[in-house]
Amino acid sequence: SVTNIGDGAFFECTNLTGVTIPDSVIGIGGHAFSYSGVASVTIGNRVSSIGEYGFYYCSGLSGTVVIPSSVTSIGTFAFGACTNLLQVTIPNSVTSIGDGAFWSCTRLASVTIPNSITNIGSGVFAVCSSLTSLTIPATVTSIGEYAFNWCTSLTNVTIAGSVGSIGD
């Protein structure tokens, strides 16, 4: 019967290793799991938003995170510093990805930016040093500053003609 996971609900719960968020939950609050020991997460099919810093610095979070098609927004630094995260699947339902959402996910090698995104914010993928290739869909019109800063393995970027501005 839980419908929301409040701000900071499991903040710094270092012994918490696995999370299954039930389908009854529609929102994950800011800092809900920040600095926790979460190594795996299953997000329920009714969650519509992942709050800012929701899983920030969950360095044990590894493998693939599948964001369900119910999610429309990923908050600022939501998965920032998840240094063992390998892959993220972002569905076409997501229309907003906050600044730094995947900042310093140093092992992130694969990400697909959906056609529903029009703006790539500041530092979204900065310090993703394992990211090798990226395709920016035709729906994107602007790329924020430092979006791919320190992506030292990035060798191939395809940018659609719709992008009118790329930040510093």
PECOR-V425625 format. One record per residue. N is the residue number from 1. SS is DSSP state (helix for helix, strand for strand, loop for the rest). OMEGA is omega as a letter, one per 30 degrees, with the letter a starting at -180 (* if undefined). D_FIRST is the distance of its C-alpha to the first C-alpha in Angstrom with 1 decimal. Layout:
n:N ss:SS omega:OMEGA d_first:D_FIRST
n:N ss:SS omega:OMEGA d_first:D_FIRST
This chain:
n:1 ss:loop omega:l d_first:0.0
n:2 ss:loop omega:a d_first:3.8
n:3 ss:loop omega:l d_first:6.2
n:4 ss:strand omega:l d_first:9.4
n:5 ss:strand omega:a d_first:11.4
n:6 ss:loop omega:l d_first:14.0
n:7 ss:loop omega:l d_first:17.8
n:8 ss:loop omega:a d_first:19.3
n:9 ss:loop omega:a d_first:16.2
n:10 ss:loop omega:a d_first:18.0
n:11 ss:loop omega:l d_first:21.4
n:12 ss:loop omega:l d_first:24.3
n:13 ss:loop omega:a d_first:22.3
n:14 ss:loop omega:l d_first:25.3
n:15 ss:loop omega:l d_first:24.4
n:16 ss:loop omega:a d_first:21.1
n:17 ss:loop omega:a d_first:22.4
n:18 ss:strand omega:a d_first:19.7
n:19 ss:strand omega:l d_first:16.4
n:20 ss:strand omega:a d_first:14.1
n:21 ss:loop omega:a d_first:11.5
n:22 ss:loop omega:a d_first:9.0
n:23 ss:loop omega:l d_first:9.4
n:24 ss:loop omega:a d_first:6.2
n:25 ss:loop omega:l d_first:8.1
n:26 ss:loop omega:a d_first:11.0
n:27 ss:strand omega:l d_first:13.0
n:28 ss:strand omega:a d_first:14.6
n:29 ss:loop omega:l d_first:16.6
n:30 ss:loop omega:l d_first:20.2
n:31 ss:loop omega:a d_first:21.4
n:32 ss:loop omega:a d_first:17.9
n:33 ss:loop omega:a d_first:19.6
n:34 ss:loop omega:l d_first:23.2
n:35 ss:loop omega:l d_first:25.8
n:36 ss:loop omega:l d_first:23.5
n:37 ss:loop omega:a d_first:24.7
n:38 ss:loop omega:l d_first:22.4
n:39 ss:loop omega:l d_first:24.6
n:40 ss:strand omega:l d_first:22.2
n:41 ss:strand omega:l d_first:19.1
n:42 ss:strand omega:a d_first:17.2
n:43 ss:loop omega:a d_first:15.5
n:44 ss:loop omega:a d_first:12.9
n:45 ss:loop omega:l d_first:14.4
n:46 ss:loop omega:l d_first:12.7
n:47 ss:loop omega:a d_first:13.6
n:48 ss:loop omega:a d_first:16.4
n:49 ss:strand omega:l d_first:17.8
n:50 ss:strand omega:a d_first:18.7
n:51 ss:loop omega:l d_first:19.9
n:52 ss:loop omega:a d_first:23.4
n:53 ss:loop omega:a d_first:24.2
n:54 ss:loop omega:l d_first:20.7
n:55 ss:loop omega:a d_first:22.3
n:56 ss:loop omega:l d_first:25.7
n:57 ss:loop omega:l d_first:28.1
n:58 ss:loop omega:a d_first:26.0
n:59 ss:loop omega:l d_first:29.4
n:60 ss:loop omega:a d_first:28.2
n:61 ss:loop omega:a d_first:26.1
n:62 ss:loop omega:l d_first:28.4
n:63 ss:strand omega:a d_first:28.9
n:64 ss:strand omega:l d_first:27.1
n:65 ss:strand omega:l d_first:24.0
n:66 ss:strand omega:l d_first:22.8
n:67 ss:loop omega:a d_first:21.2
n:68 ss:loop omega:a d_first:19.4
n:69 ss:loop omega:l d_first:21.0
n:70 ss:loop omega:a d_first:18.1
n:71 ss:loop omega:l d_first:19.2
n:72 ss:loop omega:a d_first:21.9
n:73 ss:strand omega:l d_first:22.6
n:74 ss:strand omega:a d_first:23.3
n:75 ss:loop omega:l d_first:24.1
n:76 ss:loop omega:l d_first:27.3
n:77 ss:loop omega:a d_first:27.9
n:78 ss:loop omega:l d_first:24.4
n:79 ss:loop omega:a d_first:25.9
n:80 ss:loop omega:l d_first:29.1
n:81 ss:loop omega:l d_first:31.0
n:82 ss:loop omega:a d_first:29.1
n:83 ss:loop omega:l d_first:32.5
n:84 ss:loop omega:l d_first:31.8
n:85 ss:strand omega:a d_first:29.8
n:86 ss:strand omega:a d_first:31.9
n:87 ss:strand omega:l d_first:30.5
n:88 ss:strand omega:l d_first:27.9
n:89 ss:strand omega:a d_first:27.1
n:90 ss:loop omega:a d_first:26.4
n:91 ss:loop omega:l d_first:25.7
n:92 ss:loop omega:l d_first:27.5
n:93 ss:loop omega:a d_first:24.5
n:94 ss:loop omega:l d_first:25.0
n:95 ss:loop omega:a d_first:27.4
n:96 ss:strand omega:l d_first:27.4
n:97 ss:strand omega:a d_first:27.9
n:98 ss:loop omega:l d_first:28.5
n:99 ss:loop omega:l d_first:31.7
n:100 ss:loop omega:a d_first:31.9
n:101 ss:loop omega:a d_first:28.7
n:102 ss:loop omega:a d_first:30.3
n:103 ss:loop omega:l d_first:33.1
n:104 ss:loop omega:l d_first:34.7
n:105 ss:loop omega:a d_first:32.9
n:106 ss:loop omega:l d_first:36.2
n:107 ss:loop omega:l d_first:35.6
n:108 ss:loop omega:a d_first:33.9
n:109 ss:loop omega:a d_first:36.3
n:110 ss:strand omega:l d_first:34.6
n:111 ss:strand omega:l d_first:32.7
n:112 ss:strand omega:l d_first:32.7
n:113 ss:loop omega:a d_first:32.6
n:114 ss:loop omega:l d_first:31.3
n:115 ss:loop omega:a d_first:33.4
n:116 ss:loop omega:a d_first:30.8
n:117 ss:loop omega:l d_first:31.9
n:118 ss:loop omega:a d_first:34.8
n:119 ss:strand omega:l d_first:35.1
n:120 ss:strand omega:a d_first:35.0
n:121 ss:loop omega:a d_first:34.6
n:122 ss:loop omega:l d_first:36.5
n:123 ss:loop omega:a d_first:36.3
n:124 ss:loop omega:a d_first:33.5
n:125 ss:loop omega:l d_first:35.1
n:126 ss:loop omega:l d_first:37.6
n:127 ss:loop omega:l d_first:38.5
n:128 ss:loop omega:a d_first:37.1
n:129 ss:loop omega:l d_first:40.3
n:130 ss:loop omega:l d_first:39.5
n:131 ss:loop omega:a d_first:38.9
n:132 ss:loop omega:a d_first:41.9
n:133 ss:strand omega:a d_first:41.5
n:134 ss:strand omega:l d_first:39.6
n:135 ss:strand omega:l d_first:39.8
n:136 ss:strand omega:a d_first:39.0
n:137 ss:loop omega:a d_first:38.2
n:138 ss:loop omega:a d_first:40.3
n:139 ss:loop omega:a d_first:37.5
n:140 ss:loop omega:l d_first:37.8
n:141 ss:loop omega:l d_first:40.3
n:142 ss:strand omega:l d_first:40.2
n:143 ss:strand omega:a d_first:39.7
n:144 ss:loop omega:a d_first:39.1
n:145 ss:loop omega:l d_first:41.3
n:146 ss:loop omega:a d_first:41.0
n:147 ss:loop omega:a d_first:38.5
n:148 ss:loop omega:a d_first:40.1
n:149 ss:loop omega:l d_first:42.1
n:150 ss:loop omega:l d_first:42.9
n:151 ss:loop omega:a d_first:41.8
n:152 ss:loop omega:l d_first:44.9
n:153 ss:loop omega:a d_first:44.4
n:154 ss:loop omega:a d_first:43.8
n:155 ss:loop omega:a d_first:46.8
n:156 ss:strand omega:l d_first:45.8
n:157 ss:strand omega:l d_first:44.1
n:158 ss:strand omega:a d_first:44.3
n:159 ss:strand omega:l d_first:43.9
n:160 ss:loop omega:a d_first:43.9
n:161 ss:loop omega:a d_first:46.5
n:162 ss:loop omega:a d_first:44.0
n:163 ss:loop omega:a d_first:43.5
n:164 ss:loop omega:l d_first:45.5
n:165 ss:strand omega:l d_first:44.9
n:166 ss:strand omega:a d_first:44.3
n:167 ss:loop omega:a d_first:43.9
n:168 ss:loop omega:* d_first:45.8
